[in-house]
Amino acid sequence: MKLSSRNAFLVLGTYLKNAKPEKYDHSMRVAAISQFLAQIWGESVTDAIIAAMLHDIGKSMSEQQITSLCMRNNIEVHDFDLLETRMALHGKVSALLFEREFEGNDSERMSKISHAISAHVAGDERMNLLDKIIFIADNVESKTEGMELLEQIKAGQIDGPNECVRRIIEQKKKEIDKRD
């Protein structure tokens, strides 16, 4: 299948056809935010939209299916992936499903989009601009403090994607500390 935002939209519908409408709506809102961020930060808008639309397609599977798919495909699983729920692996599984759906397209572009999908859950030390855009968009969508961060980006009060990622990670740490 040709790698395009239209085809990504079709794939999204296929995977989320039996999901709650909120999952589909979330992916579309993340795509809209990603489009905006890609435009202001100079990333491929099409690639950002594709990665954002497909970042959660792995959530269409049960925890058991996700675990099984990871084992069958030698997807590296760390202890932290299993701490609270196996659903934390959905980014890696979503990336695998994306690769299967769009196999045969430009390998460099595929790799870049796949990594952004995979890294959107927890990020990683190799995050490029597209990775950061998807991570930020997913984390600001539908969260009060996230929407405040988005407004600060729009107002030019945030010094780029690295500052956004730093703030999101700090917020996540605070949330974890509250639970402990």
C-alpha positions in Angstrom: 0.0 0.0 0.0 1.3 3.5 -0.9 2.4 5.5 2.1 0.0 8.5 2.2 -2.1 10.2 4.8 -5.2 9.0 2.9 -4.1 5.4 3.2 -3.1 6.0 6.9 -6.7 7.2 7.5 -8.0 4.0 5.9 -5.7 1.8 8.0 -6.8 3.7 11.2 -10.4 3.0 10.3 -9.6 -0.7 9.8 -7.9 -1.2 13.1 -10.2 1.0 15.2 -13.5 -0.1 13.5 -14.6 -2.0 16.7 -13.1 0.5 19.2 -14.9 3.2 21.1 -15.2 6.4 19.1 -13.0 8.2 21.6 -10.0 6.2 20.4 -10.5 7.3 16.8 -11.3 10.9 17.9 -8.1 10.9 20.0 -6.0 9.8 17.0 -7.5 12.5 14.8 -6.9 15.2 17.4 -3.3 14.1 17.8 -3.0 14.3 14.0 -4.3 17.9 14.0 -1.9 18.9 16.8 1.0 17.1 15.0 0.2 18.9 11.8 0.4 22.2 13.6 3.7 21.4 15.3 5.2 20.0 12.1 4.4 23.3 10.3 5.9 25.5 13.0 9.0 23.4 13.6 9.8 22.4 10.0 9.0 18.7 9.9 7.2 16.8 7.1 3.5 17.5 7.7 2.5 14.4 5.9 4.8 12.1 7.9 3.6 13.8 11.1 -0.1 13.2 10.2 0.6 9.5 9.3 2.5 8.8 12.5 -0.1 10.6 14.6 -3.1 8.8 13.0 -1.5 5.4 13.5 0.3 5.9 16.9 -2.4 3.9 18.8 -3.5 1.2 16.3 -1.9 -1.4 18.6 -4.6 -0.5 21.2 -7.0 -2.4 19.0 -5.5 -5.5 20.5 -5.9 -7.1 23.9 -3.0 -7.2 26.4 -2.6 -10.9 25.7 -2.5 -10.3 21.9 0.1 -7.5 22.4 2.3 -9.7 24.5 2.0 -12.6 22.0 2.8 -10.3 19.1 5.9 -9.0 20.9 7.1 -12.5 21.7 6.6 -13.7 18.1 8.3 -10.7 16.6 11.2 -10.5 19.0 10.1 -7.0 20.2 12.3 -6.0 23.1 10.3 -5.8 26.3 11.8 -4.0 29.3 10.6 -4.4 32.9 9.2 -0.9 32.8 6.9 -1.8 29.9 5.2 -4.3 32.2 5.1 -2.4 35.4 1.5 -1.2 35.2 0.1 -2.8 32.1 1.2 -4.5 29.0 -0.7 -1.8 27.1 2.4 0.3 27.5 3.8 -1.8 24.7 1.1 -0.5 22.3 3.6 1.9 20.7 5.9 -0.8 19.7 3.1 -3.0 18.4 1.5 0.0 16.6 4.9 0.5 14.8 5.0 -3.1 13.8 1.5 -3.0 12.4 2.4 0.2 10.5 5.4 -1.5 9.0 3.3 -4.4 7.9 0.6 -2.3 6.3 3.0 -0.1 4.4 5.8 -2.6 3.6 7.7 -1.9 0.4 7.7 1.9 0.7 10.8 4.1 1.1 12.7 2.4 3.9 14.2 5.6 5.3 10.9 7.3 5.6 9.2 4.1 6.9 11.9 3.8 9.6 11.5 7.4 10.7 7.7 7.2 11.0 7.9 3.8 12.6 10.3 5.1 15.3 8.0 8.0 16.0 5.1 5.7 16.5 7.1 3.3 18.7 8.6 6.1 20.8 5.4 8.0 21.5 4.6 6.2 24.8 7.8 6.9 26.8 10.2 8.5 24.4 13.8 7.4 24.2 17.3 8.9 24.0 17.3 8.9 20.2 14.2 11.1 19.7 14.3 13.1 16.5 12.0 16.0 15.6 9.2 13.7 14.3 9.4 11.6 17.5 9.1 14.6 19.6 6.2 16.0 17.7 4.2 12.8 18.1 5.2 12.4 21.8 4.2 16.0 22.5 0.9 15.9 20.5 -0.2 12.7 22.3 0.7 14.1 25.7 -1.0 17.5 25.3 -4.2 16.2 23.7 -7.1 16.2 26.1 -5.1 17.0 29.2 -5.6 20.4 30.9 -1.9 21.0 31.6 -1.2 19.8 28.0 -3.6 22.2 26.5 -1.9 25.0 28.5 1.4 23.9 27.0 -0.1 23.9 23.5 -1.4 27.5 24.1 2.1 28.5 25.2 3.6 27.0 22.0 1.1 28.9 19.9 2.0 32.1 21.7 5.7 31.5 21.1 6.4 31.2 24.8 8.1 27.8 24.5 11.6 27.5 23.2 11.0 24.6 20.8 10.3 20.9 21.0 13.1 20.1 23.5 11.5 22.4 26.1 8.1 20.8 25.5 9.5 17.3 26.0 11.3 18.4 29.2 8.1 19.9 30.6 6.0 16.8 29.7 8.5 14.5 31.3 8.6 16.6 34.5 4.8 16.5 34.6 4.9 12.7 34.2 7.4 12.4 37.0 5.1 14.5 39.3 2.2 12.2 38.4 4.2 9.1 39.3 5.4 10.6 42.6 1.8 11.3 43.5 0.9 7.6 43.0 3.9 6.4 45.1 
